[in-house]
Amino acid sequence: MARTSQLAAMLWISTTGWLTGCGRIWFDPSRDNPGGALADAPLGGPGIDAATAIDAPGGATIDAPIAPIDAPNAPSIAVAPMLAMDTICGGTPQATRLTVTNSGTAGLTISNVSATGDPFNVLLFPLVIAPGTSGDISLEPPMAVVGTDLGGSVKRASLKIESNAGIAMVDLEATVIGANIILTPPSPLNFTGSSGACPAPKPFSVQNTGNQGILVVADVETPFVFESASSDNFLDPGESLSIDVRPVTNSQCAGSGNVGFTATSGTICRLDPVLNVLFNITGSSTCQCS
């Protein structure tokens, strides 16, 4: 009996690392591995990290790197916010190009291009722009009409570009190019005299309010003449020219005629019409002004 009791005690001591619960036997490693350090040998079998084997139910490797998911291919549309151009009075509108860039990873499809505002004309646009490339939209500015438009004025519109990457808006501007000849005579430019005396000359001027220089020449009809004129008849933008005008007659005491300016070079947008001028000298039957 004594030997049997000793054997039983030794067996109990050697198996204190085994715990029983719920009909299962669990091994407590802390009994034989003080401090709870992991064993050197992999618990999950060859090629499996011990920590992975413990944290992953059933020994699945949850710590393995996950392959990145590629972003879907998509187009991109990039265009300047404004396009400026010129339109010359009386000239044929010249086409201007607007560059559209696709910096995306799929083809950029342009479905429609339209302008709202002044009549800019869309001539041509690319249907598809490949990734990493650019395409041009061809546009014409509105025509500038002589006598209607003014040099220096600006025509405007909004360009709408519709595509599979969304809608892009561009401001369009076209500057009218040309000179504006504006007459500034006294009001009224009529001459009167008495007792056969010749009326005194009156100043008469012209100004270029446009954005292009112009050469002008005084233009007159009998019985009027220009008393004096500047030797420099070229008008830069904003510059004025002033002369004197008076009637000249050897017999008549009343009459009318036209005075004005003629442009001999440069682009004209507006040219004021010649002025009809009257003269009347009273108190004499014969008038001589020279």
One Martini backbone bead per residue (centre of mass of N, CA, C, O) as a GRO file, in nm:
protein
  290
    1MET     BB    1   0.059   0.061  -0.023
    2ALA     BB    2   0.285   0.267   0.003
    3ARG     BB    3   0.384   0.236  -0.291
    4THR     BB    4   0.116   0.318  -0.425
    5SER     BB    5   0.099   0.609  -0.308
    6GLN     BB    6   0.361   0.717  -0.428
    7LEU     BB    7   0.285   0.676  -0.729
    8ALA     BB    8   0.036   0.856  -0.725
    9ALA     BB    9   0.179   1.120  -0.645
   10MET     BB   10   0.370   1.135  -0.889
   11LEU     BB   11   0.150   1.137  -1.106
   12TRP     BB   12   0.013   1.402  -1.013
   13ILE     BB   13   0.255   1.591  -1.044
   14SER     BB   14   0.311   1.528  -1.361
   15THR     BB   15  -0.011   1.628  -1.423
   16THR     BB   16  -0.056   1.939  -1.346
   17GLY     BB   17  -0.047   2.050  -1.655
   18TRP     BB   18  -0.324   1.917  -1.659
   19LEU     BB   19  -0.649   2.004  -1.768
   20THR     BB   20  -0.991   1.992  -1.689
   21GLY     BB   21  -1.272   2.053  -1.925
   22CYS     BB   22  -1.557   1.965  -2.063
   23GLY     BB   23  -1.407   1.684  -2.152
   24ARG     BB   24  -1.127   1.831  -2.172
   25ILE     BB   25  -0.780   1.856  -2.245
   26TRP     BB   26  -0.552   2.095  -2.109
   27PHE     BB   27  -0.256   2.275  -2.162
   28ASP     BB   28  -0.027   2.430  -1.934
   29PRO     BB   29   0.260   2.605  -2.007
   30SER     BB   30   0.327   2.756  -1.733
   31ARG     BB   31   0.442   2.516  -1.578
   32ASP     BB   32   0.696   2.452  -1.791
   33ASN     BB   33   0.690   2.792  -1.875
   34PRO     BB   34   0.802   3.032  -1.738
   35GLY     BB   35   0.639   3.348  -1.832
   36GLY     BB   36   0.498   3.256  -2.118
   37ALA     BB   37   0.679   3.164  -2.332
   38LEU     BB   38   0.745   3.079  -2.633
   39ALA     BB   39   0.812   2.840  -2.823
   40ASP     BB   40   1.052   2.756  -3.050
   41ALA     BB   41   0.855   2.588  -3.173
   42PRO     BB   42   0.626   2.556  -3.396
   43LEU     BB   43   0.277   2.524  -3.355
   44GLY     BB   44   0.174   2.515  -3.675
   45GLY     BB   45   0.413   2.420  -3.809
   46PRO     BB   46   0.565   2.423  -4.085
   47GLY     BB   47   0.589   2.768  -4.197
   48ILE     BB   48   0.446   2.878  -3.927
   49ASP     BB   49   0.370   3.116  -3.727
   50ALA     BB   50   0.301   3.125  -3.405
   51ALA     BB   51   0.123   3.379  -3.386
   52THR     BB   52  -0.057   3.303  -3.620
   53ALA     BB   53  -0.160   3.031  -3.510
   54ILE     BB   54  -0.303   3.159  -3.262
   55ASP     BB   55  -0.480   3.399  -3.397
   56ALA     BB   56  -0.568   3.187  -3.609
   57PRO     BB   57  -0.821   3.013  -3.687
   58GLY     BB   58  -0.706   2.706  -3.780
   59GLY     BB   59  -0.420   2.841  -3.891
   60ALA     BB   60  -0.458   3.100  -4.028
   61THR     BB   61  -0.312   3.358  -4.241
   62ILE     BB   62  -0.369   3.696  -4.147
   63ASP     BB   63  -0.067   3.842  -4.195
   64ALA     BB   64  -0.081   3.849  -4.482
   65PRO     BB   65  -0.045   4.026  -4.751
   66ILE     BB   66  -0.249   4.248  -4.931
   67ALA     BB   67  -0.352   4.299  -5.229
   68PRO     BB   68  -0.395   4.554  -5.421
   69ILE     BB   69  -0.648   4.756  -5.553
   70ASP     BB   70  -0.722   4.861  -5.847
   71ALA     BB   71  -0.798   5.131  -5.999
   72PRO     BB   72  -1.011   5.246  -6.206
   73ASN     BB   73  -1.049   5.346  -6.507
   74ALA     BB   74  -1.003   5.704  -6.595
   75PRO     BB   75  -1.084   6.002  -6.704
   76SER     BB   76  -0.955   6.337  -6.798
   77ILE     BB   77  -1.014   6.701  -6.771
   78ALA     BB   78  -0.814   6.969  -6.925
   79VAL     BB   79  -0.852   7.335  -6.915
   80ALA     BB   80  -0.862   7.644  -6.983
   81PRO     BB   81  -1.057   7.907  -6.848
   82MET     BB   82  -0.936   8.087  -7.098
   83LEU     BB   83  -1.003   8.246  -7.427
   84ALA     BB   84  -0.814   8.456  -7.642
   85MET     BB   85  -0.897   8.693  -7.909
   86ASP     BB   86  -0.932   8.816  -8.244
   87THR     BB   87  -1.124   9.077  -8.433
   88ILE     BB   88  -1.149   9.215  -8.752
   89CYS     BB   89  -1.254   9.472  -8.913
   90GLY     BB   90  -1.378   9.333  -9.211
   91GLY     BB   91  -1.279   9.052  -9.152
   92THR     BB   92  -1.175   8.728  -9.135
   93PRO     BB   93  -1.211   8.493  -8.928
   94GLN     BB   94  -0.985   8.336  -8.704
   95ALA     BB   95  -0.871   8.054  -8.598
   96THR     BB   96  -0.878   7.891  -8.272
   97ARG     BB   97  -0.707   7.706  -8.020
   98LEU     BB   98  -0.813   7.448  -7.786
   99THR     BB   99  -0.670   7.273  -7.525
  100VAL     BB  100  -0.710   6.922  -7.445
  101THR     BB  101  -0.652   6.719  -7.151
  102ASN     BB  102  -0.559   6.368  -7.075
  103SER     BB  103  -0.467   6.242  -6.740
  104GLY     BB  104  -0.571   5.970  -6.752
  105THR     BB  105  -0.659   5.596  -6.799
  106ALA     BB  106  -0.871   5.685  -7.016
  107GLY     BB  107  -1.074   5.763  -7.254
  108LEU     BB  108  -1.173   6.074  -7.394
  109THR     BB  109  -1.513   6.168  -7.442
  110ILE     BB  110  -1.659   6.391  -7.673
  111SER     BB  111  -1.999   6.494  -7.725
  112ASN     BB  112  -1.989   6.825  -7.674
  113VAL     BB  113  -1.980   7.167  -7.824
  114SER     BB  114  -2.068   7.493  -7.681
  115ALA     BB  115  -2.200   7.832  -7.730
  116THR     BB  116  -2.270   8.118  -7.507
  117GLY     BB  117  -2.358   8.421  -7.670
  118ASP     BB  118  -2.162   8.515  -7.866
  119PRO     BB  119  -2.090   8.412  -8.210
  120PHE     BB  120  -1.929   8.151  -8.170
  121ASN     BB  121  -1.743   7.904  -8.365
  122VAL     BB  122  -1.759   7.557  -8.392
  123LEU     BB  123  -1.563   7.354  -8.598
  124LEU     BB  124  -1.380   7.152  -8.406
  125PHE     BB  125  -1.363   6.820  -8.240
  126PRO     BB  126  -1.266   6.574  -8.045
  127LEU     BB  127  -1.385   6.258  -7.960
  128VAL     BB  128  -1.096   6.125  -7.880
  129ILE     BB  129  -0.868   6.103  -7.593
  130ALA     BB  130  -0.595   5.979  -7.498
  131PRO     BB  131  -0.402   5.886  -7.262
  132GLY     BB  132  -0.170   6.150  -7.219
  133THR     BB  133  -0.321   6.349  -7.413
  134SER     BB  134  -0.410   6.580  -7.681
  135GLY     BB  135  -0.656   6.826  -7.794
  136ASP     BB  136  -0.834   7.027  -8.043
  137ILE     BB  137  -1.027   7.318  -8.050
  138SER     BB  138  -1.206   7.486  -8.304
  139LEU     BB  139  -1.231   7.851  -8.335
  140GLU     BB  140  -1.452   8.130  -8.400
  141PRO     BB  141  -1.498   8.443  -8.409
  142PRO     BB  142  -1.670   8.701  -8.438
  143MET     BB  143  -1.774   8.929  -8.647
  144ALA     BB  144  -1.654   9.248  -8.750
  145VAL     BB  145  -1.842   9.540  -8.806
  146VAL     BB  146  -1.857   9.800  -8.998
  147GLY     BB  147  -2.032  10.052  -8.808
  148THR     BB  148  -2.094   9.866  -8.540
  149ASP     BB  149  -1.825   9.819  -8.436
  150LEU     BB  150  -1.564   9.862  -8.189
  151GLY     BB  151  -1.263   9.943  -8.119
  152GLY     BB  152  -1.196   9.753  -7.811
  153SER     BB  153  -1.405   9.568  -7.798
  154VAL     BB  154  -1.590   9.285  -7.640
  155LYS     BB  155  -1.643   8.949  -7.695
  156ARG     BB  156  -1.871   8.702  -7.537
  157ALA     BB  157  -1.842   8.361  -7.396
  158SER     BB  158  -1.954   8.020  -7.326
  159LEU     BB  159  -1.788   7.711  -7.296
  160LYS     BB  160  -1.913   7.376  -7.352
  161ILE     BB  161  -1.780   7.061  -7.225
  162GLU     BB  162  -1.874   6.733  -7.306
  163SER     BB  163  -1.811   6.433  -7.104
  164ASN     BB  164  -1.696   6.134  -6.937
  165ALA     BB  165  -1.556   6.359  -6.715
  166GLY     BB  166  -1.753   6.586  -6.773
  167ILE     BB  167  -1.772   6.940  -6.725
  168ALA     BB  168  -1.639   7.215  -6.915
  169MET     BB  169  -1.546   7.562  -6.867
  170VAL     BB  170  -1.514   7.850  -7.098
  171ASP     BB  171  -1.388   8.162  -7.153
  172LEU     BB  172  -1.473   8.394  -7.408
  173GLU     BB  173  -1.258   8.625  -7.606
  174ALA     BB  174  -1.306   8.915  -7.835
  175THR     BB  175  -1.112   9.155  -7.986
  176VAL     BB  176  -1.159   9.446  -8.139
  177ILE     BB  177  -1.005   9.558  -8.446
  178GLY     BB  178  -0.962   9.916  -8.462
  179ALA     BB  179  -1.067  10.223  -8.581
  180ASN     BB  180  -1.208  10.534  -8.443
  181ILE     BB  181  -1.379  10.796  -8.606
  182ILE     BB  182  -1.435  11.097  -8.423
  183LEU     BB  183  -1.635  11.368  -8.439
  184THR     BB  184  -1.577  11.727  -8.303
  185PRO     BB  185  -1.777  11.964  -8.347
  186PRO     BB  186  -1.932  12.226  -8.340
  187SER     BB  187  -2.249  12.351  -8.202
  188PRO     BB  188  -2.290  12.450  -8.474
  189LEU     BB  189  -2.144  12.418  -8.813
  190ASN     BB  190  -2.201  12.741  -8.869
  191PHE     BB  191  -2.212  13.030  -9.092
  192THR     BB  192  -2.202  13.381  -9.014
  193GLY     BB  193  -2.276  13.708  -9.165
  194SER     BB  194  -2.207  14.064  -9.233
  195SER     BB  195  -2.166  14.297  -9.472
  196GLY     BB  196  -1.963  14.089  -9.627
  197ALA     BB  197  -1.836  13.927  -9.413
  198CYS     BB  198  -1.618  13.695  -9.301
  199PRO     BB  199  -1.619  13.426  -9.140
  200ALA     BB  200  -1.490  13.269  -8.891
  201PRO     BB  201  -1.319  13.027  -8.796
  202LYS     BB  202  -1.352  12.674  -8.707
  203PRO     BB  203  -1.321  12.416  -8.513
  204PHE     BB  204  -1.196  12.079  -8.604
  205SER     BB  205  -1.227  11.733  -8.498
  206VAL     BB  206  -1.042  11.421  -8.441
  207GLN     BB  207  -1.080  11.082  -8.306
  208ASN     BB  208  -0.912  10.791  -8.177
  209THR     BB  209  -1.094  10.519  -8.004
  210GLY     BB  210  -0.925  10.291  -8.069
  211ASN     BB  211  -0.660  10.011  -8.123
  212GLN     BB  212  -0.567  10.159  -8.400
  213GLY     BB  213  -0.393  10.306  -8.624
  214ILE     BB  214  -0.443  10.616  -8.830
  215LEU     BB  215  -0.482  10.768  -9.150
  216VAL     BB  216  -0.567  11.107  -9.219
  217VAL     BB  217  -0.785  11.316  -9.433
  218ALA     BB  218  -0.897  11.597  -9.532
  219ASP     BB  219  -1.246  11.671  -9.622
  220VAL     BB  220  -1.385  11.882  -9.890
  221GLU     BB  221  -1.635  12.120  -9.992
  222THR     BB  222  -1.761  12.332 -10.181
  223PRO     BB  223  -1.724  12.641  -9.996
  224PHE     BB  224  -1.481  12.493  -9.844
  225VAL     BB  225  -1.201  12.524  -9.610
  226PHE     BB  226  -0.890  12.459  -9.480
  227GLU     BB  227  -0.695  12.656  -9.293
  228SER     BB  228  -0.568  12.422  -9.105
  229ALA     BB  229  -0.305  12.169  -9.053
  230SER     BB  230  -0.157  11.901  -8.965
  231SER     BB  231   0.128  11.718  -9.060
  232ASP     BB  232   0.012  11.499  -8.855
  233ASN     BB  233  -0.225  11.237  -8.956
  234PHE     BB  234  -0.151  11.032  -8.735
  235LEU     BB  235  -0.356  10.814  -8.532
  236ASP     BB  236  -0.346  10.716  -8.239
  237PRO     BB  237  -0.465  10.577  -7.981
  238GLY     BB  238  -0.644  10.862  -7.847
  239GLU     BB  239  -0.593  11.061  -8.071
  240SER     BB  240  -0.589  11.403  -8.186
  241LEU     BB  241  -0.730  11.631  -8.446
  242SER     BB  242  -0.693  11.980  -8.532
  243ILE     BB  243  -0.890  12.221  -8.718
  244ASP     BB  244  -0.976  12.466  -8.963
  245VAL     BB  245  -1.286  12.609  -9.080
  246ARG     BB  246  -1.407  12.775  -9.393
  247PRO     BB  247  -1.545  12.987  -9.607
  248VAL     BB  248  -1.544  13.000  -9.976
  249THR     BB  249  -1.616  13.298 -10.178
  250ASN     BB  250  -1.697  13.513 -10.478
  251SER     BB  251  -2.042  13.542 -10.467
  252GLN     BB  252  -2.174  13.390 -10.265
  253CYS     BB  253  -2.387  13.413  -9.953
  254ALA     BB  254  -2.482  13.108  -9.984
  255GLY     BB  255  -2.457  12.766  -9.842
  256SER     BB  256  -2.318  12.427  -9.890
  257GLY     BB  257  -2.138  12.148  -9.727
  258ASN     BB  258  -1.868  11.919  -9.678
  259VAL     BB  259  -1.706  11.771  -9.390
  260GLY     BB  260  -1.399  11.575  -9.320
  261PHE     BB  261  -1.265  11.235  -9.316
  262THR     BB  262  -1.003  11.024  -9.450
  263ALA     BB  263  -0.898  10.701  -9.477
  264THR     BB  264  -0.576  10.561  -9.599
  265SER     BB  265  -0.512  10.372  -9.344
  266GLY     BB  266  -0.608  10.096  -9.207
  267THR     BB  267  -0.846   9.996  -8.961
  268ILE     BB  268  -1.198  10.022  -8.976
  269CYS     BB  269  -1.489  10.062  -8.774
  270ARG     BB  270  -1.532  10.381  -8.737
  271LEU     BB  271  -1.697  10.638  -8.951
  272ASP     BB  272  -1.780  10.935  -8.955
  273PRO     BB  273  -1.966  11.132  -9.108
  274VAL     BB  274  -2.006  11.381  -9.285
  275LEU     BB  275  -2.058  11.728  -9.271
  276ASN     BB  276  -2.312  11.957  -9.288
  277VAL     BB  277  -2.256  12.291  -9.402
  278LEU     BB  278  -2.339  12.630  -9.328
  279PHE     BB  279  -2.390  12.951  -9.501
  280ASN     BB  280  -2.441  13.315  -9.410
  281ILE     BB  281  -2.449  13.633  -9.579
  282THR     BB  282  -2.535  13.951  -9.489
  283GLY     BB  283  -2.577  14.272  -9.659
  284SER     BB  284  -2.508  14.133  -9.948
  285SER     BB  285  -2.479  14.046 -10.294
  286THR     BB  286  -2.163  14.019 -10.260
  287CYS     BB  287  -1.924  13.756 -10.196
  288GLN     BB  288  -1.585  13.752 -10.044
  289CYS     BB  289  -1.397  13.455  -9.967
  290SER     BB  290  -1.027  13.366  -9.929
   0.00000   0.00000   0.00000
